[in-house]
Amino acid sequence: MAVTNDEIREEFSELGLQILDEVGDLKDKLDQKHHVWKRAEKVAEHFDVSLGTVKSWKRQGLITGYKHDKVVIYDIKAIERELFQVTK
């Protein structure tokens, strides 16, 4: 059975797309596992802004706070990714 170059190219193209999809899924899973949690005061310190600015970001829905033992904490990595488009 003979196989043409076009058929081989098409097969490799499909495999390449599948690999890219799987790599993307894996990257998403890894990103979800990397969190750096800080209280609002430390978030302000980290980004060199005032505590009022952090609270303003929260009120505007730009960042999300999570309750943990009656303390609101923030994911620094998520803030960098979503608010400042930092990708590492």
DOZAMAR-218143 format. One record per residue (C-alpha): residue number from 1; residue in three letters; x, y, z. Coordinates in nm, 4 decimals. Layout:
<mifis>
(NUM,ALA,(X,Y,Z))
...
</mifis>
This chain:
<mifis>
(1,MET,(0.0000,0.0000,0.0000))
(2,ALA,(0.1507,0.3300,-0.1089))
(3,VAL,(0.1129,0.6454,0.0938))
(4,THR,(0.1479,0.9873,-0.0617))
(5,ASN,(0.3404,1.2775,0.0845))
(6,ASP,(0.0160,1.4727,0.1188))
(7,GLU,(-0.1379,1.1949,0.3299))
(8,ILE,(0.1693,1.1857,0.5542))
(9,ARG,(0.1660,1.5652,0.5914))
(10,GLU,(-0.2028,1.5615,0.6810))
(11,GLU,(-0.1483,1.2877,0.9419))
(12,PHE,(0.1434,1.4769,1.0993))
(13,SER,(-0.0600,1.7955,1.0995))
(14,GLU,(-0.3439,1.6258,1.2895))
(15,LEU,(-0.0986,1.4728,1.5379))
(16,GLY,(0.0650,1.8123,1.5883))
(17,LEU,(-0.2690,1.9721,1.6731))
(18,GLN,(-0.3506,1.6926,1.9187))
(19,ILE,(-0.0123,1.7374,2.0871))
(20,LEU,(-0.0600,2.1140,2.1126))
(21,ASP,(-0.4038,2.0644,2.2693))
(22,GLU,(-0.2641,1.8198,2.5237))
(23,VAL,(0.0281,2.0490,2.6086))
(24,GLY,(-0.2180,2.3353,2.6605))
(25,ASP,(-0.4321,2.1216,2.8916))
(26,LEU,(-0.1266,2.0168,3.0903))
(27,LYS,(-0.0086,2.3781,3.1205))
(28,ASP,(-0.3521,2.4799,3.2507))
(29,LYS,(-0.3420,2.2046,3.5121))
(30,LEU,(0.0060,2.3061,3.6249))
(31,ASP,(-0.0915,2.6730,3.6425))
(32,GLN,(-0.3837,2.5848,3.8685))
(33,LYS,(-0.1483,2.4220,4.1164))
(34,HIS,(0.0781,2.7252,4.1529))
(35,HIS,(-0.0767,2.9751,4.3899))
(36,VAL,(0.0762,3.2284,4.6226))
(37,TRP,(-0.1819,3.3334,4.8788))
(38,LYS,(-0.1520,3.6655,5.0630))
(39,ARG,(-0.3698,3.8915,5.2730))
(40,ALA,(-0.4726,4.2297,5.1334))
(41,GLU,(-0.1957,4.4136,5.3204))
(42,LYS,(0.0705,4.1875,5.1691))
(43,VAL,(-0.0890,4.2146,4.8242))
(44,ALA,(-0.0573,4.5935,4.8491))
(45,GLU,(0.3050,4.5561,4.9578))
(46,HIS,(0.3799,4.3082,4.6781))
(47,PHE,(0.2451,4.5379,4.4057))
(48,ASP,(0.3636,4.8582,4.5759))
(49,VAL,(0.0134,5.0060,4.5962))
(50,SER,(-0.2039,5.1199,4.8851))
(51,LEU,(-0.4422,4.8934,5.0753))
(52,GLY,(-0.7222,5.1144,4.9407))
(53,THR,(-0.6176,5.0291,4.5854))
(54,VAL,(-0.6382,4.6559,4.6595))
(55,LYS,(-0.9854,4.7019,4.8106))
(56,SER,(-1.0859,4.9102,4.5094))
(57,TRP,(-0.9696,4.6338,4.2731))
(58,LYS,(-1.1852,4.3887,4.4691))
(59,ARG,(-1.4936,4.6152,4.4613))
(60,GLN,(-1.4520,4.6608,4.0856))
(61,GLY,(-1.4291,4.2852,4.0386))
(62,LEU,(-1.0744,4.3012,3.9033))
(63,ILE,(-0.9461,4.0587,4.1677))
(64,THR,(-1.1146,3.7886,4.3722))
(65,GLY,(-1.0715,3.7381,4.7424))
(66,TYR,(-1.1194,3.3983,4.9039))
(67,LYS,(-1.2265,3.3412,5.2644))
(68,HIS,(-0.9949,3.1220,5.4679))
(69,ASP,(-1.0607,3.0925,5.8433))
(70,LYS,(-1.2387,3.4308,5.8540))
(71,VAL,(-0.9491,3.5966,5.6668))
(72,VAL,(-0.9742,3.7088,5.3049))
(73,ILE,(-0.6755,3.5997,5.0987))
(74,TYR,(-0.5771,3.6697,4.7391))
(75,ASP,(-0.3873,3.4664,4.4805))
(76,ILE,(-0.0861,3.6745,4.3766))
(77,LYS,(-0.0212,3.4589,4.0685))
(78,ALA,(-0.3799,3.5053,3.9490))
(79,ILE,(-0.3569,3.8817,4.0004))
(80,GLU,(-0.0313,3.8961,3.8039))
(81,ARG,(-0.1807,3.6855,3.5264))
(82,GLU,(-0.5204,3.8548,3.5002))
(83,LEU,(-0.4625,4.2136,3.6069))
(84,PHE,(-0.1073,4.2702,3.4852))
(85,GLN,(-0.0841,4.0011,3.2124))
(86,VAL,(0.2391,3.8645,3.3601))
(87,THR,(0.3189,3.5194,3.2247))
(88,LYS,(0.6027,3.3106,3.3571))
</mifis>
